[in-house]
Amino acid sequence: MTHLAESLAPLVSAAFANRSLLRDPAHEGAVVATIEALDHGQLRVAEPRGEGDWVTHAWVKEAILLYFAIREMAVMEVGPFEFHDKIPLKRGLDKAGVRVVPPGTARHGSHLEAGSVLMPGYVNIGARVGSGTMVDTWATVGSCAQIGRDCHLAGGVGIGGVLEPPSAQPVIVEDGVFVGSRAIIVEGVIVEREAVIGAGVVLTASTAILDVTGSEPVELRGRVPARSVVIPGMRTKKFPAGEFGVPCALIIGQRSASTDRKVSLNAALRDFGVPA
């Protein structure tokens, strides 16, 4: 734990357990300082701790929930647009080296690394978007989601937010991942580095992810292995009323390890016929 976290975490957690402490300037100040640190990338909700291993900082999510409690509703005007909300919009994008295309919106308390691009999409409080990543048109990055570097969230992608309970893992998309149009990733699913998620894939904590590259399917849940190429699938399940198709996700191959990310992505889309 960093010195900043060591100084803020006890005050935040105490206030989360006893909201009356928010009347104390020290505790309220710790909440505000945590959100500022999130906004500037000095803290994050979750961070990697080794290959494929992530740790979630519950106290940071507690600070986000408390921030809603101490903020008042306010009118915000941006040119001809008017908003009425508790959380202000992110500012200082030019100094941060971030490109945001109107009417793309990032909330204060989110962090966009230098070199990231936000088309007319949305990034919620607590989320982090890595350098070189594009959040494409009408794609949404939910609260606390962690999006790695050099990713592409294609048009209409839905990355779910996970705020409560504070200990719950957020959605994590590691470096170099491509997520196709209208795909949905929610409930703390981890997509490991350089995977390709085809258009229309839905990944929840309970979605069966079937690796069908071998002679027998191998079932996974909650995690897409690195460099996997994933498409929507269906499998038959018996119910009292009969047999019906239930959605699942199919791992149909792997990105080539001998090519770089860009070439490998194009090859995956071409070789496996994955819609983008």
VEXGUDREN-159935 format. One line per field, with one value per residue (C-alpha): residue number from 0; x negated, y negated, z negated; residue in three letters. Coordinates in pm, whole numbers, always signed. Layout:
# residues N
num	[NUM  ...]
px	[X  ...]
py	[Y  ...]
pz	[Z  ...]
residu	[ALA  ...]
***
This chain:
# residues 276
num	[0  1  2  3  4  5  6  7  8  9  10  11  12  13  14  15  16  17  18  19  20  21  22  23  24  25  26  27  28  29  30  31  32  33  34  35  36  37  38  39  40  41  42  43  44  45  46  47  48  49  50  51  52  53  54  55  56  57  58  59  60  61  62  63  64  65  66  67  68  69  70  71  72  73  74  75  76  77  78  79  80  81  82  83  84  85  86  87  88  89  90  91  92  93  94  95  96  97  98  99  100  101  102  103  104  105  106  107  108  109  110  111  112  113  114  115  116  117  118  119  120  121  122  123  124  125  126  127  128  129  130  131  132  133  134  135  136  137  138  139  140  141  142  143  144  145  146  147  148  149  150  151  152  153  154  155  156  157  158  159  160  161  162  163  164  165  166  167  168  169  170  171  172  173  174  175  176  177  178  179  180  181  182  183  184  185  186  187  188  189  190  191  192  193  194  195  196  197  198  199  200  201  202  203  204  205  206  207  208  209  210  211  212  213  214  215  216  217  218  219  220  221  222  223  224  225  226  227  228  229  230  231  232  233  234  235  236  237  238  239  240  241  242  243  244  245  246  247  248  249  250  251  252  253  254  255  256  257  258  259  260  261  262  263  264  265  266  267  268  269  270  271  272  273  274  275]
px	[+0  -132  -180  +123  +341  +214  +316  +660  +789  +850  +1043  +1256  +1338  +1428  +1669  +1820  +1892  +2028  +2168  +2190  +1812  +1859  +1935  +1569  +1359  +1079  +1304  +1487  +1152  +1020  +1316  +1259  +882  +942  +1161  +903  +632  +848  +904  +530  +438  +256  +496  +704  +991  +811  +457  +261  +55  -121  -14  +365  +399  +581  +651  +959  +927  +1263  +1187  +1153  +1499  +1625  +1490  +1684  +2007  +1942  +1865  +2220  +2342  +2155  +2215  +2513  +2707  +2587  +2655  +2361  +2360  +2135  +2207  +2569  +2589  +2722  +2666  +2806  +2603  +2388  +2062  +1887  +1739  +1371  +1156  +801  +817  +578  +306  +368  +311  +653  +872  +1247  +1483  +1814  +2039  +1810  +1833  +1601  +1698  +1470  +1302  +1235  +884  +795  +425  +243  +300  +644  +938  +1299  +1542  +1905  +1911  +1911  +1661  +1799  +1641  +1374  +1305  +959  +878  +523  +299  +362  +712  +1016  +1360  +1562  +1900  +2173  +1945  +1974  +1717  +1902  +1799  +1468  +1403  +1035  +951  +591  +363  +393  +747  +1040  +1395  +1595  +1924  +2193  +1982  +2118  +1862  +2062  +2002  +1948  +1975  +2147  +2055  +1725  +1528  +1666  +1418  +1487  +1481  +1120  +1009  +633  +388  +433  +789  +1034  +1405  +1643  +1956  +2245  +2056  +2140  +1901  +2038  +2027  +1653  +1550  +1177  +1071  +702  +448  +481  +806  +1054  +1421  +1648  +1949  +2253  +2077  +2233  +2007  +2149  +2021  +2246  +2195  +2048  +1730  +1661  +1319  +1410  +1065  +998  +1174  +1394  +1528  +1362  +1593  +1479  +1667  +1578  +1249  +1138  +783  +514  +517  +844  +1077  +1437  +1770  +2134  +2268  +2566  +2599  +2904  +3044  +3338  +3622  +3957  +4118  +3862  +3516  +3408  +3095  +2910  +2652  +2286  +1950  +1722  +1342  +1265  +893  +596  +421  +92  -196  -434  -270  -227  +108  +227  +135  +260  +595  +649  +550  +789  +1081  +1002  +897  +1179  +1447  +1514  +1753  +1621]
py	[+0  -344  -623  -803  -496  -438  -789  -787  -430  -423  -752  -643  -299  -444  -689  -412  -215  -524  -790  -1044  -1077  -1257  -1566  -1558  -1756  -1498  -1213  -1415  -1546  -1190  -1100  -1402  -1339  -978  -1086  -1346  -1079  -851  -1134  -1194  -826  -821  -555  -292  -66  +252  +324  +619  +829  +1078  +1269  +1267  +1180  +863  +708  +492  +205  +204  -117  -309  -194  -295  -644  -661  -565  -823  -1087  -1052  -1105  -1433  -1587  -1815  -1821  -2102  -2240  -2213  -2391  -2291  -2511  -2445  -2137  -2139  -1862  -1820  -1580  -1531  -1443  -1704  -1629  -1550  -1853  -1927  -1684  -1887  -1886  -1516  -1441  -1282  -1318  -1343  -1381  -1564  -1457  -1200  -1222  -1122  -1180  -1334  -1051  -847  -835  -840  -790  -1010  -890  -740  -839  -877  -902  -994  -733  -740  -668  -653  -744  -504  -364  -368  -367  -291  -473  -397  -266  -384  -391  -404  -562  -485  -248  -275  -204  -147  -257  -111  +90  +125  +105  +173  +12  +44  +179  +108  +102  +95  -85  -20  +199  +217  +257  +294  +103  +282  +55  +270  +454  +264  +589  +708  +723  +479  +571  +596  +581  +625  +476  +523  +656  +602  +599  +610  +406  +442  +692  +680  +758  +730  +868  +862  +1073  +1063  +1056  +1136  +965  +955  +1151  +1088  +1066  +1088  +868  +948  +1165  +1141  +1224  +1235  +1409  +1704  +1721  +2051  +1984  +2300  +2367  +2577  +2593  +2946  +3278  +3202  +2866  +2712  +2492  +2168  +1893  +1536  +1523  +1525  +1662  +1449  +1426  +1618  +1552  +1556  +1557  +1588  +1942  +2147  +2480  +2691  +2718  +2923  +2749  +2889  +2739  +2889  +2826  +2472  +2296  +2109  +1840  +1911  +1790  +2002  +1986  +2090  +2022  +1818  +1514  +1603  +1556  +1489  +1163  +827  +711  +523  +795  +1067  +890  +861  +1224  +1337  +1151  +1289  +1643  +1717  +1506  +1305  +1012  +679]
pz	[+0  +94  -158  -8  -52  -405  -506  -340  -373  -753  -743  -448  -588  -928  -764  -553  -871  -1049  -815  -1098  -1073  -741  -951  -1055  -803  -823  -711  -447  -323  -290  -66  +156  +169  +274  +565  +668  +660  +875  +1121  +1155  +1173  +838  +706  +879  +776  +884  +993  +1127  +888  +1110  +1421  +1440  +1071  +965  +626  +560  +313  +136  -52  +275  +380  +36  +104  +432  +257  -15  +247  +377  +22  -35  +307  +376  +702  +927  +1273  +1514  +1850  +2138  +2437  +2535  +2310  +1956  +1700  +1349  +1138  +829  +1006  +1221  +1560  +1599  +1677  +1794  +2086  +2300  +2033  +1974  +2344  +2385  +2695  +2630  +2927  +2856  +2692  +2528  +2150  +1869  +1508  +1248  +1059  +1372  +1518  +1885  +1953  +2202  +2557  +2495  +2716  +2609  +2899  +2817  +2541  +2161  +1883  +1528  +1194  +1069  +1415  +1572  +1945  +2058  +2304  +2671  +2602  +2798  +2642  +2961  +3035  +2779  +2592  +2214  +1945  +1618  +1270  +1151  +1471  +1556  +1928  +2026  +2279  +2658  +2642  +2872  +2740  +3063  +3119  +2860  +2632  +2277  +1998  +1677  +1357  +1025  +721  +460  +256  +226  +211  +547  +833  +1117  +1484  +1599  +1963  +1988  +2240  +2613  +2605  +2891  +2800  +3099  +3154  +2908  +2692  +2320  +2034  +1680  +1323  +1267  +1567  +1650  +2015  +2021  +2243  +2623  +2638  +2920  +2818  +3123  +3187  +2978  +2719  +2371  +2076  +1724  +1411  +1491  +1869  +1981  +2178  +2378  +2529  +2833  +2989  +2863  +2898  +2594  +2475  +2169  +1963  +1797  +1618  +1529  +1719  +2082  +2119  +2284  +2665  +2698  +2991  +2866  +3054  +2943  +2912  +2801  +2627  +2562  +2211  +2089  +1906  +1784  +2093  +2331  +2474  +2556  +2667  +2392  +2484  +2416  +2547  +2762  +2767  +3123  +3142  +3029  +3165  +3323  +3081  +3373  +3480  +3315  +3179  +3487  +3735  +3501  +3455  +3830  +3873  +3601  +3752  +4097  +4015  +3769  +3937  +3620  +3680  +3550]
residu	[MET  THR  HIS  LEU  ALA  GLU  SER  LEU  ALA  PRO  LEU  VAL  SER  ALA  ALA  PHE  ALA  ASN  ARG  SER  LEU  LEU  ARG  ASP  PRO  ALA  HIS  GLU  GLY  ALA  VAL  VAL  ALA  THR  ILE  GLU  ALA  LEU  ASP  HIS  GLY  GLN  LEU  ARG  VAL  ALA  GLU  PRO  ARG  GLY  GLU  GLY  ASP  TRP  VAL  THR  HIS  ALA  TRP  VAL  LYS  GLU  ALA  ILE  LEU  LEU  TYR  PHE  ALA  ILE  ARG  GLU  MET  ALA  VAL  MET  GLU  VAL  GLY  PRO  PHE  GLU  PHE  HIS  ASP  LYS  ILE  PRO  LEU  LYS  ARG  GLY  LEU  ASP  LYS  ALA  GLY  VAL  ARG  VAL  VAL  PRO  PRO  GLY  THR  ALA  ARG  HIS  GLY  SER  HIS  LEU  GLU  ALA  GLY  SER  VAL  LEU  MET  PRO  GLY  TYR  VAL  ASN  ILE  GLY  ALA  ARG  VAL  GLY  SER  GLY  THR  MET  VAL  ASP  THR  TRP  ALA  THR  VAL  GLY  SER  CYS  ALA  GLN  ILE  GLY  ARG  ASP  CYS  HIS  LEU  ALA  GLY  GLY  VAL  GLY  ILE  GLY  GLY  VAL  LEU  GLU  PRO  PRO  SER  ALA  GLN  PRO  VAL  ILE  VAL  GLU  ASP  GLY  VAL  PHE  VAL  GLY  SER  ARG  ALA  ILE  ILE  VAL  GLU  GLY  VAL  ILE  VAL  GLU  ARG  GLU  ALA  VAL  ILE  GLY  ALA  GLY  VAL  VAL  LEU  THR  ALA  SER  THR  ALA  ILE  LEU  ASP  VAL  THR  GLY  SER  GLU  PRO  VAL  GLU  LEU  ARG  GLY  ARG  VAL  PRO  ALA  ARG  SER  VAL  VAL  ILE  PRO  GLY  MET  ARG  THR  LYS  LYS  PHE  PRO  ALA  GLY  GLU  PHE  GLY  VAL  PRO  CYS  ALA  LEU  ILE  ILE  GLY  GLN  ARG  SER  ALA  SER  THR  ASP  ARG  LYS  VAL  SER  LEU  ASN  ALA  ALA  LEU  ARG  ASP  PHE  GLY  VAL  PRO  ALA]
***
